[in-house]
Amino acid sequence: MRSNGTVGKRLLNVREAAQYLGLEVDTVYKKSRLRELPSVKVGRALRFDLKALERFVEQHTVETID
């Protein structure tokens, strides 16, 4: 994750969110549009809060059976 020197980046653009989640950009747009993925509109730009994405991943993690 890039840093501006002291504080890590909190809002990701679509490309960065897709990379973080391991998804295609089109899939991130679709999941956001369907409200399956938390997103934030900043003007006309679509952004993704890193902490919300972390919670999303935690909530959708499937535990393996040993």
N, CA, C, O and CB atoms as a CASP TS submission, in Angstrom:
PFRMAT TS
TARGET T0000
AUTHOR 0000-0000-0000
METHOD Language model
MODEL 1
PARENT N/A
ATOM      1  N   MET     1       0.845  -1.172   0.000  1.00  0.00           N
ATOM      2  CA  MET     1       0.000   0.000   0.000  1.00  0.00           C
ATOM      3  C   MET     1       0.888   1.231   0.000  1.00  0.00           C
ATOM      4  O   MET     1       1.863   1.300   0.748  1.00  0.00           O
ATOM      5  CB  MET     1      -0.960   0.000   1.212  1.00  0.00           C
ATOM      6  N   ARG     2       0.562   2.173  -0.812  1.00  0.00           N
ATOM      7  CA  ARG     2       1.321   3.426  -0.859  1.00  0.00           C
ATOM      8  C   ARG     2       1.094   4.249   0.395  1.00  0.00           C
ATOM      9  O   ARG     2       0.077   4.098   1.072  1.00  0.00           O
ATOM     10  CB  ARG     2       0.937   4.242  -2.095  1.00  0.00           C
ATOM     11  N   SER     3       2.028   5.102   0.694  1.00  0.00           N
ATOM     12  CA  SER     3       1.913   5.971   1.856  1.00  0.00           C
ATOM     13  C   SER     3       2.370   7.365   1.471  1.00  0.00           C
ATOM     14  O   SER     3       3.278   7.522   0.654  1.00  0.00           O
ATOM     15  CB  SER     3       2.740   5.428   3.048  1.00  0.00           C
ATOM     16  N   ASN     4       1.746   8.376   2.054  1.00  0.00           N
ATOM     17  CA  ASN     4       2.149   9.747   1.759  1.00  0.00           C
ATOM     18  C   ASN     4       3.254  10.202   2.705  1.00  0.00           C
ATOM     19  O   ASN     4       3.502  11.401   2.831  1.00  0.00           O
ATOM     20  CB  ASN     4       0.946  10.692   1.855  1.00  0.00           C
ATOM     21  N   GLY     5       3.906   9.280   3.359  1.00  0.00           N
ATOM     22  CA  GLY     5       5.002   9.611   4.249  1.00  0.00           C
ATOM     23  C   GLY     5       4.692   9.300   5.700  1.00  0.00           C
ATOM     24  O   GLY     5       5.537   8.762   6.416  1.00  0.00           O
ATOM     25  N   THR     6       3.481   9.637   6.143  1.00  0.00           N
ATOM     26  CA  THR     6       3.152   9.391   7.548  1.00  0.00           C
ATOM     27  C   THR     6       1.876   8.587   7.727  1.00  0.00           C
ATOM     28  O   THR     6       1.766   7.802   8.669  1.00  0.00           O
ATOM     29  CB  THR     6       3.024  10.697   8.277  1.00  0.00           C
ATOM     30  N   VAL     7       0.927   8.769   6.851  1.00  0.00           N
ATOM     31  CA  VAL     7      -0.366   8.113   7.007  1.00  0.00           C
ATOM     32  C   VAL     7      -0.645   7.248   5.788  1.00  0.00           C
ATOM     33  O   VAL     7      -0.483   7.705   4.657  1.00  0.00           O
ATOM     34  CB  VAL     7      -1.495   9.151   7.209  1.00  0.00           C
ATOM     35  N   GLY     8      -1.064   5.997   6.003  1.00  0.00           N
ATOM     36  CA  GLY     8      -1.405   5.114   4.897  1.00  0.00           C
ATOM     37  C   GLY     8      -2.670   5.578   4.201  1.00  0.00           C
ATOM     38  O   GLY     8      -3.480   6.301   4.781  1.00  0.00           O
ATOM     39  N   LYS     9      -2.834   5.164   2.964  1.00  0.00           N
ATOM     40  CA  LYS     9      -4.004   5.537   2.164  1.00  0.00           C
ATOM     41  C   LYS     9      -5.230   4.787   2.676  1.00  0.00           C
ATOM     42  O   LYS     9      -5.173   3.575   2.883  1.00  0.00           O
ATOM     43  CB  LYS     9      -3.767   5.233   0.654  1.00  0.00           C
ATOM     44  N   ARG    10      -6.329   5.493   2.881  1.00  0.00           N
ATOM     45  CA  ARG    10      -7.536   4.863   3.407  1.00  0.00           C
ATOM     46  C   ARG    10      -8.578   4.597   2.325  1.00  0.00           C
ATOM     47  O   ARG    10      -9.233   3.556   2.359  1.00  0.00           O
ATOM     48  CB  ARG    10      -8.138   5.730   4.487  1.00  0.00           C
ATOM     49  N   LEU    11      -8.750   5.511   1.362  1.00  0.00           N
ATOM     50  CA  LEU    11      -9.720   5.317   0.288  1.00  0.00           C
ATOM     51  C   LEU    11      -9.003   4.830  -0.959  1.00  0.00           C
ATOM     52  O   LEU    11      -8.059   5.458  -1.439  1.00  0.00           O
ATOM     53  CB  LEU    11     -10.496   6.625  -0.004  1.00  0.00           C
ATOM     54  N   LEU    12      -9.466   3.701  -1.475  1.00  0.00           N
ATOM     55  CA  LEU    12      -8.872   3.108  -2.667  1.00  0.00           C
ATOM     56  C   LEU    12      -9.744   3.396  -3.873  1.00  0.00           C
ATOM     57  O   LEU    12     -10.966   3.489  -3.751  1.00  0.00           O
ATOM     58  CB  LEU    12      -8.680   1.591  -2.490  1.00  0.00           C
ATOM     59  N   ASN    13      -9.124   3.538  -5.041  1.00  0.00           N
ATOM     60  CA  ASN    13      -9.908   3.646  -6.266  1.00  0.00           C
ATOM     61  C   ASN    13     -10.307   2.239  -6.708  1.00  0.00           C
ATOM     62  O   ASN    13      -9.930   1.257  -6.069  1.00  0.00           O
ATOM     63  CB  ASN    13      -9.106   4.385  -7.392  1.00  0.00           C
ATOM     64  N   VAL    14     -11.056   2.141  -7.786  1.00  0.00           N
ATOM     65  CA  VAL    14     -11.592   0.852  -8.222  1.00  0.00           C
ATOM     66  C   VAL    14     -10.468  -0.128  -8.560  1.00  0.00           C
ATOM     67  O   VAL    14     -10.532  -1.298  -8.183  1.00  0.00           O
ATOM     68  CB  VAL    14     -12.509   1.041  -9.438  1.00  0.00           C
ATOM     69  N   ARG    15      -9.457   0.337  -9.257  1.00  0.00           N
ATOM     70  CA  ARG    15      -8.347  -0.538  -9.639  1.00  0.00           C
ATOM     71  C   ARG    15      -7.625  -1.082  -8.410  1.00  0.00           C
ATOM     72  O   ARG    15      -7.292  -2.266  -8.347  1.00  0.00           O
ATOM     73  CB  ARG    15      -7.359   0.215 -10.537  1.00  0.00           C
ATOM     74  N   GLU    16      -7.387  -0.208  -7.437  1.00  0.00           N
ATOM     75  CA  GLU    16      -6.705  -0.628  -6.209  1.00  0.00           C
ATOM     76  C   GLU    16      -7.566  -1.597  -5.397  1.00  0.00           C
ATOM     77  O   GLU    16      -7.053  -2.567  -4.840  1.00  0.00           O
ATOM     78  CB  GLU    16      -6.348   0.596  -5.354  1.00  0.00           C
ATOM     79  N   ALA    17      -8.873  -1.335  -5.331  1.00  0.00           N
ATOM     80  CA  ALA    17      -9.781  -2.230  -4.612  1.00  0.00           C
ATOM     81  C   ALA    17      -9.826  -3.600  -5.280  1.00  0.00           C
ATOM     82  O   ALA    17      -9.830  -4.628  -4.604  1.00  0.00           O
ATOM     83  CB  ALA    17     -11.196  -1.625  -4.544  1.00  0.00           C
ATOM     84  N   ALA    18      -9.858  -3.607  -6.607  1.00  0.00           N
ATOM     85  CA  ALA    18      -9.864  -4.871  -7.343  1.00  0.00           C
ATOM     86  C   ALA    18      -8.591  -5.659  -7.053  1.00  0.00           C
ATOM     87  O   ALA    18      -8.641  -6.868  -6.825  1.00  0.00           O
ATOM     88  CB  ALA    18     -10.004  -4.617  -8.857  1.00  0.00           C
ATOM     89  N   GLN    19      -7.472  -4.983  -7.061  1.00  0.00           N
ATOM     90  CA  GLN    19      -6.199  -5.642  -6.778  1.00  0.00           C
ATOM     91  C   GLN    19      -6.192  -6.180  -5.341  1.00  0.00           C
ATOM     92  O   GLN    19      -5.761  -7.309  -5.110  1.00  0.00           O
ATOM     93  CB  GLN    19      -5.017  -4.661  -6.997  1.00  0.00           C
ATOM     94  N   TYR    20      -6.655  -5.401  -4.397  1.00  0.00           N
ATOM     95  CA  TYR    20      -6.697  -5.811  -2.996  1.00  0.00           C
ATOM     96  C   TYR    20      -7.555  -7.063  -2.819  1.00  0.00           C
ATOM     97  O   TYR    20      -7.192  -7.970  -2.069  1.00  0.00           O
ATOM     98  CB  TYR    20      -7.238  -4.671  -2.123  1.00  0.00           C
ATOM     99  N   LEU    21      -8.702  -7.108  -3.517  1.00  0.00           N
ATOM    100  CA  LEU    21      -9.639  -8.219  -3.377  1.00  0.00           C
ATOM    101  C   LEU    21      -9.332  -9.390  -4.297  1.00  0.00           C
ATOM    102  O   LEU    21      -9.903 -10.469  -4.136  1.00  0.00           O
ATOM    103  CB  LEU    21     -11.029  -7.739  -3.638  1.00  0.00           C
ATOM    104  N   GLY    22      -8.441  -9.194  -5.256  1.00  0.00           N
ATOM    105  CA  GLY    22      -8.140 -10.250  -6.216  1.00  0.00           C
ATOM    106  C   GLY    22      -9.254 -10.448  -7.226  1.00  0.00           C
ATOM    107  O   GLY    22      -9.490 -11.563  -7.690  1.00  0.00           O
ATOM    108  N   LEU    23      -9.942  -9.358  -7.569  1.00  0.00           N
ATOM    109  CA  LEU    23     -11.056  -9.401  -8.515  1.00  0.00           C
ATOM    110  C   LEU    23     -10.742  -8.552  -9.735  1.00  0.00           C
ATOM    111  O   LEU    23      -9.814  -7.744  -9.722  1.00  0.00           O
ATOM    112  CB  LEU    23     -12.356  -8.919  -7.849  1.00  0.00           C
ATOM    113  N   GLU    24     -11.523  -8.743 -10.788  1.00  0.00           N
ATOM    114  CA  GLU    24     -11.430  -7.896 -11.970  1.00  0.00           C
ATOM    115  C   GLU    24     -12.115  -6.561 -11.670  1.00  0.00           C
ATOM    116  O   GLU    24     -13.034  -6.496 -10.854  1.00  0.00           O
ATOM    117  CB  GLU    24     -12.075  -8.592 -13.213  1.00  0.00           C
ATOM    118  N   VAL    25     -11.663  -5.514 -12.329  1.00  0.00           N
ATOM    119  CA  VAL    25     -12.247  -4.179 -12.142  1.00  0.00           C
ATOM    120  C   VAL    25     -13.745  -4.204 -12.439  1.00  0.00           C
ATOM    121  O   VAL    25     -14.531  -3.620 -11.692  1.00  0.00           O
ATOM    122  CB  VAL    25     -11.540  -3.144 -13.048  1.00  0.00           C
ATOM    123  N   ASP    26     -14.149  -4.871 -13.520  1.00  0.00           N
ATOM    124  CA  ASP    26     -15.575  -4.943 -13.870  1.00  0.00           C
ATOM    125  C   ASP    26     -16.392  -5.599 -12.757  1.00  0.00           C
ATOM    126  O   ASP    26     -17.522  -5.191 -12.490  1.00  0.00           O
ATOM    127  CB  ASP    26     -15.763  -5.720 -15.182  1.00  0.00           C
ATOM    128  N   THR    27     -15.821  -6.609 -12.113  1.00  0.00           N
ATOM    129  CA  THR    27     -16.512  -7.294 -11.021  1.00  0.00           C
ATOM    130  C   THR    27     -16.701  -6.363  -9.831  1.00  0.00           C
ATOM    131  O   THR    27     -17.750  -6.389  -9.187  1.00  0.00           O
ATOM    132  CB  THR    27     -15.737  -8.545 -10.594  1.00  0.00           C
ATOM    133  N   VAL    28     -15.701  -5.544  -9.532  1.00  0.00           N
ATOM    134  CA  VAL    28     -15.805  -4.590  -8.425  1.00  0.00           C
ATOM    135  C   VAL    28     -16.905  -3.572  -8.724  1.00  0.00           C
ATOM    136  O   VAL    28     -17.714  -3.261  -7.849  1.00  0.00           O
ATOM    137  CB  VAL    28     -14.446  -3.871  -8.183  1.00  0.00           C
ATOM    138  N   TYR    29     -16.943  -3.051  -9.954  1.00  0.00           N
ATOM    139  CA  TYR    29     -18.018  -2.121 -10.333  1.00  0.00           C
ATOM    140  C   TYR    29     -19.385  -2.783 -10.153  1.00  0.00           C
ATOM    141  O   TYR    29     -20.301  -2.182  -9.592  1.00  0.00           O
ATOM    142  CB  TYR    29     -17.840  -1.650 -11.801  1.00  0.00           C
ATOM    143  N   LYS    30     -19.516  -4.019 -10.630  1.00  0.00           N
ATOM    144  CA  LYS    30     -20.793  -4.724 -10.562  1.00  0.00           C
ATOM    145  C   LYS    30     -21.212  -4.958  -9.112  1.00  0.00           C
ATOM    146  O   LYS    30     -22.359  -4.694  -8.754  1.00  0.00           O
ATOM    147  CB  LYS    30     -20.705  -6.061 -11.310  1.00  0.00           C
ATOM    148  N   LYS    31     -20.301  -5.448  -8.276  1.00  0.00           N
ATOM    149  CA  LYS    31     -20.626  -5.710  -6.877  1.00  0.00           C
ATOM    150  C   LYS    31     -20.977  -4.418  -6.134  1.00  0.00           C
ATOM    151  O   LYS    31     -21.825  -4.425  -5.242  1.00  0.00           O
ATOM    152  CB  LYS    31     -19.456  -6.413  -6.186  1.00  0.00           C
ATOM    153  N   SER    32     -20.333  -3.328  -6.496  1.00  0.00           N
ATOM    154  CA  SER    32     -20.658  -2.038  -5.888  1.00  0.00           C
ATOM    155  C   SER    32     -22.053  -1.592  -6.315  1.00  0.00           C
ATOM    156  O   SER    32     -22.853  -1.149  -5.490  1.00  0.00           O
ATOM    157  CB  SER    32     -19.609  -0.970  -6.276  1.00  0.00           C
ATOM    158  N   ARG    33     -22.337  -1.713  -7.607  1.00  0.00           N
ATOM    159  CA  ARG    33     -23.643  -1.306  -8.132  1.00  0.00           C
ATOM    160  C   ARG    33     -24.770  -2.121  -7.495  1.00  0.00           C
ATOM    161  O   ARG    33     -25.847  -1.590  -7.222  1.00  0.00           O
ATOM    162  CB  ARG    33     -23.677  -1.464  -9.663  1.00  0.00           C
ATOM    163  N   LEU    34     -24.518  -3.422  -7.257  1.00  0.00           N
ATOM    164  CA  LEU    34     -25.514  -4.295  -6.642  1.00  0.00           C
ATOM    165  C   LEU    34     -25.521  -4.191  -5.114  1.00  0.00           C
ATOM    166  O   LEU    34     -26.266  -4.901  -4.439  1.00  0.00           O
ATOM    167  CB  LEU    34     -25.261  -5.731  -7.054  1.00  0.00           C
ATOM    168  N   ARG    35     -24.689  -3.305  -4.584  1.00  0.00           N
ATOM    169  CA  ARG    35     -24.548  -3.086  -3.140  1.00  0.00           C
ATOM    170  C   ARG    35     -24.079  -4.336  -2.406  1.00  0.00           C
ATOM    171  O   ARG    35     -24.418  -4.545  -1.241  1.00  0.00           O
ATOM    172  CB  ARG    35     -25.867  -2.620  -2.555  1.00  0.00           C
ATOM    173  N   GLU    36     -23.296  -5.165  -3.096  1.00  0.00           N
ATOM    174  CA  GLU    36     -22.689  -6.335  -2.471  1.00  0.00           C
ATOM    175  C   GLU    36     -21.330  -5.986  -1.875  1.00  0.00           C
ATOM    176  O   GLU    36     -20.787  -6.747  -1.074  1.00  0.00           O
ATOM    177  CB  GLU    36     -22.546  -7.472  -3.487  1.00  0.00           C
ATOM    178  N   LEU    37     -20.784  -4.848  -2.262  1.00  0.00           N
ATOM    179  CA  LEU    37     -19.468  -4.404  -1.823  1.00  0.00           C
ATOM    180  C   LEU    37     -19.594  -2.961  -1.347  1.00  0.00           C
ATOM    181  O   LEU    37     -20.102  -2.118  -2.086  1.00  0.00           O
ATOM    182  CB  LEU    37     -18.406  -4.534  -2.971  1.00  0.00           C
ATOM    183  N   PRO    38     -19.144  -2.657  -0.131  1.00  0.00           N
ATOM    184  CA  PRO    38     -19.278  -1.284   0.379  1.00  0.00           C
ATOM    185  C   PRO    38     -18.421  -0.303  -0.409  1.00  0.00           C
ATOM    186  O   PRO    38     -17.240  -0.550  -0.655  1.00  0.00           O
ATOM    187  CB  PRO    38     -18.896  -1.229   1.857  1.00  0.00           C
ATOM    188  N   SER    39     -19.030   0.814  -0.803  1.00  0.00           N
ATOM    189  CA  SER    39     -18.295   1.822  -1.569  1.00  0.00           C
ATOM    190  C   SER    39     -18.744   3.217  -1.155  1.00  0.00           C
ATOM    191  O   SER    39     -19.763   3.390  -0.488  1.00  0.00           O
ATOM    192  CB  SER    39     -18.500   1.617  -3.089  1.00  0.00           C
ATOM    193  N   VAL    40     -17.957   4.207  -1.568  1.00  0.00           N
ATOM    194  CA  VAL    40     -18.208   5.604  -1.231  1.00  0.00           C
ATOM    195  C   VAL    40     -18.144   6.413  -2.518  1.00  0.00           C
ATOM    196  O   VAL    40     -17.215   6.249  -3.309  1.00  0.00           O
ATOM    197  CB  VAL    40     -17.179   6.135  -0.174  1.00  0.00           C
ATOM    198  N   LYS    41     -19.124   7.286  -2.734  1.00  0.00           N
ATOM    199  CA  LYS    41     -19.060   8.203  -3.872  1.00  0.00           C
ATOM    200  C   LYS    41     -18.433   9.503  -3.393  1.00  0.00           C
ATOM    201  O   LYS    41     -18.915  10.128  -2.448  1.00  0.00           O
ATOM    202  CB  LYS    41     -20.480   8.455  -4.490  1.00  0.00           C
ATOM    203  N   VAL    42     -17.360   9.900  -4.050  1.00  0.00           N
ATOM    204  CA  VAL    42     -16.699  11.173  -3.764  1.00  0.00           C
ATOM    205  C   VAL    42     -16.818  11.986  -5.043  1.00  0.00           C
ATOM    206  O   VAL    42     -16.029  11.825  -5.974  1.00  0.00           O
ATOM    207  CB  VAL    42     -15.174  10.983  -3.312  1.00  0.00           C
ATOM    208  N   GLY    43     -17.823  12.867  -5.076  1.00  0.00           N
ATOM    209  CA  GLY    43     -18.131  13.547  -6.329  1.00  0.00           C
ATOM    210  C   GLY    43     -18.609  12.499  -7.322  1.00  0.00           C
ATOM    211  O   GLY    43     -19.566  11.773  -7.052  1.00  0.00           O
ATOM    212  N   ARG    44     -17.944  12.418  -8.474  1.00  0.00           N
ATOM    213  CA  ARG    44     -18.284  11.401  -9.473  1.00  0.00           C
ATOM    214  C   ARG    44     -17.430  10.152  -9.329  1.00  0.00           C
ATOM    215  O   ARG    44     -17.657   9.155 -10.014  1.00  0.00           O
ATOM    216  CB  ARG    44     -18.125  11.966 -10.872  1.00  0.00           C
ATOM    217  N   ALA    45     -16.451  10.207  -8.438  1.00  0.00           N
ATOM    218  CA  ALA    45     -15.508   9.096  -8.283  1.00  0.00           C
ATOM    219  C   ALA    45     -16.036   8.056  -7.298  1.00  0.00           C
ATOM    220  O   ALA    45     -16.646   8.392  -6.282  1.00  0.00           O
ATOM    221  CB  ALA    45     -14.143   9.618  -7.813  1.00  0.00           C
ATOM    222  N   LEU    46     -15.793   6.801  -7.615  1.00  0.00           N
ATOM    223  CA  LEU    46     -16.155   5.692  -6.744  1.00  0.00           C
ATOM    224  C   LEU    46     -14.913   5.292  -5.958  1.00  0.00           C
ATOM    225  O   LEU    46     -13.863   5.021  -6.541  1.00  0.00           O
ATOM    226  CB  LEU    46     -16.726   4.483  -7.561  1.00  0.00           C
ATOM    227  N   ARG    47     -15.035   5.255  -4.646  1.00  0.00           N
ATOM    228  CA  ARG    47     -13.908   4.910  -3.785  1.00  0.00           C
ATOM    229  C   ARG    47     -14.328   3.817  -2.810  1.00  0.00           C
ATOM    230  O   ARG    47     -15.513   3.606  -2.554  1.00  0.00           O
ATOM    231  CB  ARG    47     -13.394   6.157  -3.021  1.00  0.00           C
ATOM    232  N   PHE    48     -13.326   3.130  -2.276  1.00  0.00           N
ATOM    233  CA  PHE    48     -13.558   2.022  -1.364  1.00  0.00           C
ATOM    234  C   PHE    48     -12.730   2.228  -0.107  1.00  0.00           C
ATOM    235  O   PHE    48     -11.508   2.366  -0.167  1.00  0.00           O
ATOM    236  CB  PHE    48     -13.215   0.671  -2.032  1.00  0.00           C
ATOM    237  N   ASP    49     -13.410   2.247   1.029  1.00  0.00           N
ATOM    238  CA  ASP    49     -12.744   2.422   2.310  1.00  0.00           C
ATOM    239  C   ASP    49     -11.999   1.130   2.647  1.00  0.00           C
ATOM    240  O   ASP    49     -12.597   0.054   2.668  1.00  0.00           O
ATOM    241  CB  ASP    49     -13.769   2.794   3.434  1.00  0.00           C
ATOM    242  N   LEU    50     -10.716   1.235   2.905  1.00  0.00           N
ATOM    243  CA  LEU    50      -9.886   0.062   3.166  1.00  0.00           C
ATOM    244  C   LEU    50     -10.396  -0.725   4.365  1.00  0.00           C
ATOM    245  O   LEU    50     -10.429  -1.955   4.324  1.00  0.00           O
ATOM    246  CB  LEU    50      -8.439   0.480   3.397  1.00  0.00           C
ATOM    247  N   LYS    51     -10.788  -0.050   5.414  1.00  0.00           N
ATOM    248  CA  LYS    51     -11.290  -0.752   6.605  1.00  0.00           C
ATOM    249  C   LYS    51     -12.598  -1.493   6.302  1.00  0.00           C
ATOM    250  O   LYS    51     -12.822  -2.586   6.822  1.00  0.00           O
ATOM    251  CB  LYS    51     -11.505   0.245   7.763  1.00  0.00           C
ATOM    252  N   ALA    52     -13.455  -0.911   5.471  1.00  0.00           N
ATOM    253  CA  ALA    52     -14.700  -1.577   5.082  1.00  0.00           C
ATOM    254  C   ALA    52     -14.400  -2.803   4.229  1.00  0.00           C
ATOM    255  O   ALA    52     -15.077  -3.824   4.353  1.00  0.00           O
ATOM    256  CB  ALA    52     -15.621  -0.605   4.316  1.00  0.00           C
ATOM    257  N   LEU    53     -13.388  -2.713   3.361  1.00  0.00           N
ATOM    258  CA  LEU    53     -13.003  -3.872   2.555  1.00  0.00           C
ATOM    259  C   LEU    53     -12.425  -4.976   3.438  1.00  0.00           C
ATOM    260  O   LEU    53     -12.680  -6.157   3.205  1.00  0.00           O
ATOM    261  CB  LEU    53     -11.981  -3.464   1.476  1.00  0.00           C
ATOM    262  N   GLU    54     -11.654  -4.596   4.441  1.00  0.00           N
ATOM    263  CA  GLU    54     -11.104  -5.586   5.370  1.00  0.00           C
ATOM    264  C   GLU    54     -12.233  -6.313   6.098  1.00  0.00           C
ATOM    265  O   GLU    54     -12.183  -7.533   6.253  1.00  0.00           O
ATOM    266  CB  GLU    54     -10.154  -4.912   6.388  1.00  0.00           C
ATOM    267  N   ARG    55     -13.257  -5.568   6.548  1.00  0.00           N
ATOM    268  CA  ARG    55     -14.418  -6.183   7.206  1.00  0.00           C
ATOM    269  C   ARG    55     -15.163  -7.096   6.234  1.00  0.00           C
ATOM    270  O   ARG    55     -15.598  -8.185   6.609  1.00  0.00           O
ATOM    271  CB  ARG    55     -15.372  -5.095   7.753  1.00  0.00           C
ATOM    272  N   PHE    56     -15.310  -6.647   4.979  1.00  0.00           N
ATOM    273  CA  PHE    56     -15.980  -7.443   3.954  1.00  0.00           C
ATOM    274  C   PHE    56     -15.274  -8.787   3.787  1.00  0.00           C
ATOM    275  O   PHE    56     -15.923  -9.832   3.740  1.00  0.00           O
ATOM    276  CB  PHE    56     -16.017  -6.682   2.609  1.00  0.00           C
ATOM    277  N   VAL    57     -13.954  -8.757   3.698  1.00  0.00           N
ATOM    278  CA  VAL    57     -13.175  -9.990   3.535  1.00  0.00           C
ATOM    279  C   VAL    57     -13.357 -10.886   4.760  1.00  0.00           C
ATOM    280  O   VAL    57     -13.560 -12.091   4.613  1.00  0.00           O
ATOM    281  CB  VAL    57     -11.669  -9.668   3.318  1.00  0.00           C
ATOM    282  N   GLU    58     -13.288 -10.320   5.960  1.00  0.00           N
ATOM    283  CA  GLU    58     -13.468 -11.106   7.187  1.00  0.00           C
ATOM    284  C   GLU    58     -14.840 -11.767   7.224  1.00  0.00           C
ATOM    285  O   GLU    58     -14.958 -12.933   7.601  1.00  0.00           O
ATOM    286  CB  GLU    58     -13.284 -10.219   8.422  1.00  0.00           C
ATOM    287  N   GLN    59     -15.872 -11.032   6.837  1.00  0.00           N
ATOM    288  CA  GLN    59     -17.242 -11.549   6.883  1.00  0.00           C
ATOM    289  C   GLN    59     -17.490 -12.619   5.828  1.00  0.00           C
ATOM    290  O   GLN    59     -18.382 -13.452   5.991  1.00  0.00           O
ATOM    291  CB  GLN    59     -18.233 -10.417   6.700  1.00  0.00           C
ATOM    292  N   HIS    60     -16.712 -12.607   4.750  1.00  0.00           N
ATOM    293  CA  HIS    60     -16.926 -13.557   3.667  1.00  0.00           C
ATOM    294  C   HIS    60     -15.855 -14.640   3.605  1.00  0.00           C
ATOM    295  O   HIS    60     -15.748 -15.365   2.616  1.00  0.00           O
ATOM    296  CB  HIS    60     -16.977 -12.827   2.358  1.00  0.00           C
ATOM    297  N   THR    61     -15.073 -14.740   4.658  1.00  0.00           N
ATOM    298  CA  THR    61     -14.044 -15.775   4.713  1.00  0.00           C
ATOM    299  C   THR    61     -14.681 -17.083   5.162  1.00  0.00           C
ATOM    300  O   THR    61     -15.417 -17.125   6.148  1.00  0.00           O
ATOM    301  CB  THR    61     -12.887 -15.366   5.670  1.00  0.00           C
ATOM    302  N   VAL    62     -14.389 -18.142   4.427  1.00  0.00           N
ATOM    303  CA  VAL    62     -14.896 -19.470   4.754  1.00  0.00           C
ATOM    304  C   VAL    62     -13.754 -20.254   5.383  1.00  0.00           C
ATOM    305  O   VAL    62     -12.688 -20.409   4.787  1.00  0.00           O
ATOM    306  CB  VAL    62     -15.464 -20.203   3.483  1.00  0.00           C
ATOM    307  N   GLU    63     -13.987 -20.743   6.585  1.00  0.00           N
ATOM    308  CA  GLU    63     -12.970 -21.517   7.294  1.00  0.00           C
ATOM    309  C   GLU    63     -12.833 -22.893   6.649  1.00  0.00           C
ATOM    310  O   GLU    63     -13.808 -23.470   6.167  1.00  0.00           O
ATOM    311  CB  GLU    63     -13.326 -21.651   8.800  1.00  0.00           C
ATOM    312  N   THR    64     -11.614 -23.402   6.650  1.00  0.00           N
ATOM    313  CA  THR    64     -11.379 -24.743   6.118  1.00  0.00           C
ATOM    314  C   THR    64     -11.580 -25.775   7.219  1.00  0.00           C
ATOM    315  O   THR    64     -11.456 -25.472   8.406  1.00  0.00           O
ATOM    316  CB  THR    64      -9.956 -24.857   5.518  1.00  0.00           C
ATOM    317  N   ILE    65     -11.887 -26.977   6.811  1.00  0.00           N
ATOM    318  CA  ILE    65     -12.062 -28.084   7.752  1.00  0.00           C
ATOM    319  C   ILE    65     -10.815 -28.944   7.682  1.00  0.00           C
ATOM    320  O   ILE    65     -10.388 -29.356   6.604  1.00  0.00           O
ATOM    321  CB  ILE    65     -13.352 -28.925   7.432  1.00  0.00           C
ATOM    322  N   ASP    66     -10.238 -29.211   8.846  1.00  0.00           N
ATOM    323  CA  ASP    66      -9.026 -30.049   8.889  1.00  0.00           C
ATOM    324  C   ASP    66      -9.355 -31.503   8.733  1.00  0.00           C
ATOM    325  O   ASP    66      -8.457 -32.344   8.746  1.00  0.00           O
ATOM    326  CB  ASP    66      -8.272 -29.841  10.186  1.00  0.00           C
TER
END
